[in-house]
Amino acid sequence: MDFLYKPEEFLKIFAEWRIVHFFMGEVTRNEGELHNGLSHVIQFVGQKTDGQ
């Protein structure tokens, strides 16, 4: 399966940040008539450290 982004890219790009939340998996989306169903996602929340 091809993703738009690879999880490793997030971890490499934001290596200096504190990772608050990171999830890669499947979720069910219900975002309108034509945009719903099972989706593969990467969720990322990061916080800059004081040195950034």
Number of C-alpha atoms within 10 A of each C-alpha: 3 5 9 7 10 11 16 9 10 14 15 9 9 14 11 14 16 12 14 9 10 13 11 12 9 11 12 11 12 11 9 7 6 7 10 11 10 11 12 13 16 17 11 14 11 16 13 11 9 6 6 7
